[in-house]
Amino acid sequence: MFLSYVLVFVLAAIPLFELVAVIPLAIIGGLSPVLTGVLAFLGNALTVILLIVFVDKFKSWRRKRKQKRPKDVIQEEGETTEAHVEEVQESKKEKRARVLFDKYGLPGLTIIGPFFVGSHISAFMGMSFGSKRKMVTSWMMTSLVLWTVIMAVASTYGVAFFVPDVEDDGVLVRLFTN
């Protein structure tokens, strides 16, 4: 039984499986909904936080590297080269996109994303679109708590509704022993 709960933690931490899939399978398998939800949340949250920190560190390393690198474009007195104009326009677009995404897109991405594309991809996209680490982390944790509760409650009541005579050993155990 202990190994089953360790497996829930590990599978929820793996980006391919996610807590949205692990929780229903574990509950159908006969594991405790509360302990399954807590362990799946912890496993998924741990790797999402690690991903957010990694992306943030990578972005700051890249930014520092860009600042230290000598300019490829040398400007002469008052003359602006085409490459320099393109670089300035690109950063204006990035700033505008960041403002719009932070204002409207991050909550939607983090709340809906774990179900459709996975929590790790949602966190990565939120960071790569320029959102701040604290915002992405708080929205992702809120989203993971929400999805954990939804999946645990829906799975528990779904199993009880569709298989009313389920015993403590779980549907999957009964299925393979009969």
C-alpha positions in Angstrom: 0.0 0.0 0.0 2.9 2.4 0.9 4.4 1.8 -2.6 1.1 2.7 -4.2 1.2 6.2 -2.6 4.8 6.7 -3.5 3.8 5.8 -7.1 1.1 8.5 -6.9 3.6 11.1 -5.8 6.1 10.1 -8.5 3.6 9.8 -11.4 2.1 13.2 -10.5 5.5 14.7 -10.6 6.2 13.4 -14.1 5.0 15.9 -16.8 3.6 13.1 -19.0 1.1 11.9 -16.3 0.0 14.9 -14.3 -2.3 14.9 -11.3 -5.3 15.3 -13.4 -4.8 11.7 -14.6 -3.2 10.2 -11.6 -5.8 11.1 -9.0 -8.8 9.4 -10.8 -6.7 6.3 -11.5 -5.5 6.0 -7.9 -9.0 6.5 -6.5 -10.5 4.0 -8.9 -7.7 1.7 -7.8 -8.9 1.9 -4.2 -6.5 4.5 -2.6 -7.7 7.1 -0.1 -8.9 10.2 -1.9 -7.5 12.6 0.6 -4.0 11.1 0.8 -4.0 10.6 -3.0 -4.9 14.2 -3.5 -2.3 15.5 -1.1 0.5 13.4 -2.5 -0.4 14.1 -6.1 -0.5 17.8 -5.4 2.8 17.7 -3.6 4.5 15.7 -6.4 3.1 18.0 -9.2 3.7 21.2 -7.3 7.3 20.3 -6.5 8.3 19.8 -10.2 6.3 22.8 -11.3 8.1 25.0 -8.8 11.4 23.6 -9.9 10.6 24.3 -13.5 9.5 27.9 -12.8 12.8 28.5 -10.8 14.8 27.0 -13.6 13.2 29.1 -16.3 13.6 32.2 -14.2 17.3 31.5 -13.6 17.8 30.8 -17.3 16.1 34.0 -18.3 18.2 36.1 -15.9 21.4 34.3 -17.1 20.5 35.0 -20.7 19.7 38.7 -19.9 23.1 39.1 -18.2 24.8 37.4 -21.1 23.1 39.7 -23.6 24.2 42.8 -21.6 27.8 41.7 -21.4 28.1 40.8 -25.1 29.5 43.7 -27.2 27.1 45.2 -29.7 27.4 43.8 -33.2 26.1 47.0 -34.6 28.3 50.0 -34.4 26.5 53.3 -34.8 28.2 56.3 -36.3 27.3 59.8 -35.3 23.5 60.1 -35.3 23.1 57.3 -37.8 20.8 54.4 -36.8 21.4 51.1 -38.5 18.5 48.8 -39.6 19.6 46.1 -37.2 19.5 48.4 -34.2 16.0 49.7 -35.1 14.8 46.1 -35.4 16.2 45.3 -32.0 14.5 48.3 -30.4 11.1 47.5 -32.1 11.4 43.9 -30.9 11.8 44.9 -27.3 8.8 47.3 -27.6 6.7 44.4 -28.9 7.9 42.1 -26.1 7.0 44.7 -23.5 3.5 45.2 -25.0 2.9 41.5 -25.2 4.0 41.1 -21.6 1.6 43.7 -20.4 -1.3 42.2 -22.2 -0.5 38.7 -21.2 0.0 39.6 -17.5 -3.3 41.5 -17.5 -5.5 38.9 -19.2 -3.7 35.7 -20.0 -2.0 34.2 -17.0 -5.0 33.3 -14.9 -6.7 31.7 -17.9 -3.6 29.8 -18.9 -2.9 28.5 -15.4 -6.4 27.5 -14.5 -7.4 25.9 -17.8 -3.9 24.8 -18.9 -3.3 21.8 -16.6 -6.4 20.0 -17.9 -5.6 20.6 -21.6 -1.9 20.9 -22.0 -0.5 19.9 -18.5 0.6 22.0 -15.6 4.3 21.9 -16.5 3.7 23.2 -20.0 1.3 25.9 -18.6 4.0 27.0 -16.1 6.7 27.1 -18.8 4.4 29.1 -21.2 3.6 31.5 -18.5 7.2 32.1 -17.7 8.3 32.3 -21.4 5.6 34.9 -22.1 7.3 37.2 -19.7 5.2 36.8 -16.5 6.9 37.3 -13.2 8.0 34.2 -11.2 5.8 35.0 -8.2 2.7 35.5 -10.3 3.2 32.3 -12.2 3.9 30.4 -9.0 0.9 31.7 -7.2 -1.5 31.1 -10.1 -0.1 27.7 -10.7 -0.5 26.7 -7.0 -4.0 28.0 -7.0 -4.8 26.0 -10.1 -3.2 22.8 -8.8 -5.2 23.0 -5.6 -8.4 23.6 -7.6 -7.7 20.7 -10.0 -6.7 18.4 -7.1 -10.0 19.1 -5.3 -12.1 18.8 -8.4 -10.5 15.5 -9.5 -10.5 13.9 -6.0 -14.2 14.8 -5.4 -15.3 13.9 -8.9 -13.4 10.6 -8.9 -14.7 9.7 -5.4 -18.3 10.4 -6.2 -18.0 9.0 -9.7 -16.7 5.7 -8.5 -19.5 5.6 -5.8 -22.1 6.4 -8.4 -21.0 4.1 -11.2 -19.9 1.2 -9.0 -22.1 1.4 -5.9 -21.0 -1.9 -4.4 -17.3 -1.0 -4.4 -15.4 -2.3 -1.5 -12.2 -1.1 0.2 -9.9 -2.9 -2.2 -10.9 -0.7 -5.1 -12.4 -1.3 -8.6 -9.1 -2.2 -10.2 -8.2 -4.8 -7.6 -11.6 -6.4 -8.0 -11.4 -6.3 -11.8 -8.1 -8.1 -11.8 -8.9 -10.7 -9.1 -12.2 -11.8 -10.6 
